[in-house]
């Protein structure tokens, strides 16, 4: 199979703030742009910010809506964590280790963009947990 890229569209209310957070903050490359949308390259995946007529309402907690990346290199995960700190991005949840000692153990942190979109970045200690290890039924934190 040829390379397949992920695409995600999400709501924002201001393109300038979007570019500041995603390009200047996270390091996304800016693609095509209109006054109402901007295409961003998030580690080789296409995310598109579209101006919404109404503000995005903050949700209580990380569920049900968030998006992000699963890093296959812990050093790359740590580099983004350090960049987010240096750029003073808004952490919704600080970096932590979840499910320590289990095959599903991973490191994670959540950022919140200026429009209340939550982004999770994680690194699994055991790559099998990304899609497998089905005998460990827990997915995420208990709500």
N, C-alpha and C positions, 0 to 999 in steps of 0.2 A: 504494500500500500504506500502511496506517496505521502509526504508529510501533510498532516491535517492541522489547521490552526483553529483555536477557539475564538469565538466572537461573543461579546456581551455588550448590550446597550443598557445605559443606566441614566437616571434623571439627575439633572443639576439645575441651578437657577442662574448661573453666571459663568460664562466661558473664560473670562480672565482669571477668576478664582480657580476654575477647573485646571487651567494650564499651570497656575502657580503650584497647586498641590501635586498634580500628577506628573508634570514635566520637570519643574524645578525641584519639587520634593522627592518624588519617587524615581525620577530619572527616565520617565517615558519619553519616547520620541514622538513629536507631534506630526501628524499626517495632514490630510485635507481638513479644511476648516471653513465653516460658514458662521454668520452671526449667531446661529442657533444650534450648532453642533461642532464637535471636534473629534477626529479619529486619533487614537493614541496607541502606541506600540508598547504593551506591557510584557516585557520579556518574550517577545516574538508572538504575542497574541493580540488580537485586535479588540480594543474596547472603545466604545463610542459614547461620548457624553452628549445627551440631547437636553436642551433647555425645556423644562416642564413649566406649564402655566401656573401650577401651584407648587408650593414648597414641599419638599420631602419631609414627612413627619417622622421624628425620631421614634425608633421602636425601643421597647423596654427589654434590654438584654441583647444577646447576639443572635437569637433565633426569632423568626425563621429566616431572615434575609441577610445574607452577606456573600461576598465573593472574594477571591484571592488566588494565591498560588501555592502549590506544593513544591518545595525545592527538593532536588535529589542530591544536593551538596550542602552539607551543614555550613561550610565556609561561605557559600553564597547567601544562605539564610542569615548568617551572622553579619555579612556585609550590608545587606538591606536593613537589618535592625540598626546597625550603627549609622547608616545614612539617615534613617528616619529620626534618630535621636539628634544627629548633627543639624538636620534641617528643621528641627523643632516641630515635627508633624504631631498631630493630636492622637495620642494613644488612647484607644477605648479600653483595651486591656493590655497591661504590660507583658513583656515576654515571660513565659513560664513553661514548665515541663508538665505534660499531662500523661496520665496512665503510666507513671514510672514503674519500671520492672516488668511490664507486660509487653507482649509483642506489638501492641498498638501504641507504645510510648512515642511521643513526639513533642517537639518544641513549637510554640505558637505565640503569636502576638496579633493584636487587632488594632488597626488604625481607623479613624473616623474622618472622612473628608468633610469639607465645609458644608456639605448638603445632607449630612447624617447618613451617608452610605458607609457601611462597615466593610472593611477589607481584612481578611485573615491571611497570614503568611505562616506556613508551617514546614517543618522538616521532620519526617519520620525516621526514627532510629533504625527501623527494619523496613526496607522497601516493600516487603510482602504485605504490610498493613495498608498500603495506599489503596489497593483494591481487594485485598484478600483477608486472611485471618478471620474468616466468617464465624468461627466458633466463639469469637469474642464479640458478643452481640451489641455491646454499647457503642453508640455513635454519638460523639459529642458529650457535653455535660448534661446531667439530669436537669430538666426544666422545672 
